[in-house]
Amino acid sequence: MSDPRTLAVYNSRSDDYTAMMTREAKADPMIGRFIAACPAGGRVLDLGCGPGHYASRMAQAGLKVEAIDASQAMIDKAATLPGVSAKLGRFEDVSGDKLYDGIWAYFSLLHAPRSAMPDHLTRISAALKPGGVLFMGMKRGAGGGRDRLDRYYEYYQREELETLLTDAGLTPDEHWTGKAAGLSGHPEGWIVIRAHG
C-alpha cells in the first residue's frame, strides 16, 4: 500500500484503529482457522499487520511471526508486542522463495491498486512453502474508490479473486463471507479466501 492519503488516515487514526482491532482480534474466528492451518512453530508473515493484534495472537500460539505495514504509526504499536518482529514495509517488499508456512493478508491487499494485484499475489505464492496457507480478506463489490475517511479500496467478487489466486500459482479451497462496519462505520460486504501454495 503506497497511497499517501490512505496512509495518512492510518497514521492519524492509529489509536482509534487500535481500539477497534483490539476487540476484533479477540473475537474473530478466522485467526483460529489460520493458526490451525499452520504447523506448530511455523514461520508466518502478517502482511499489512496494522497495530499487530492478529500477529500477537499468532505469536501466543507459538508461531514465529514477521509483520510488516506501510504505516509507521501502526508499526510503532506492533513492534511493542511480545513475539512479533515488526518492520515498516510495503506489499512490494515481499520477496524470497519458500520462506513461510502461512501468510495472513487480512484486509490489507484491498488497498493495493487492482493493476498491482497479480504481482503481489505472485510474490506471496513464491514466498509460501509448498503447501503453505494464505488467508486473504477483501471487501466484496466492484471497482475501486475512497471511503468516507479517504482511504482507497479495491472491491472484488469471489470468482475474480479465485482467478487471480490460481493465476499466481495458488489453490483457493475455502471462503467465508459476511458484512461488517469497520473504522468508517459504514457496513460493507467482505470475503475471506483460504488458498494453498
Secondary structure, DSSP 8 states (H G I E B T S, - for coil): ---HHHHHHHHHTHHHHHHHHHHHHHH-HHHHHHHHHS-TT-EEEEET-TTSHHHHHHHHTT-EEEEEES-HHHHHHHTTSTTEEEEE--GGG---SS-EEEEEEES-GGGS-GGGHHHHHHHHHHHEEEEEEEEEEEEESSSEEE-TTS-EEEEE-HHHHHHHHHHTT-EEEEEEEEEEE-TT--EEEEEEEEEE-
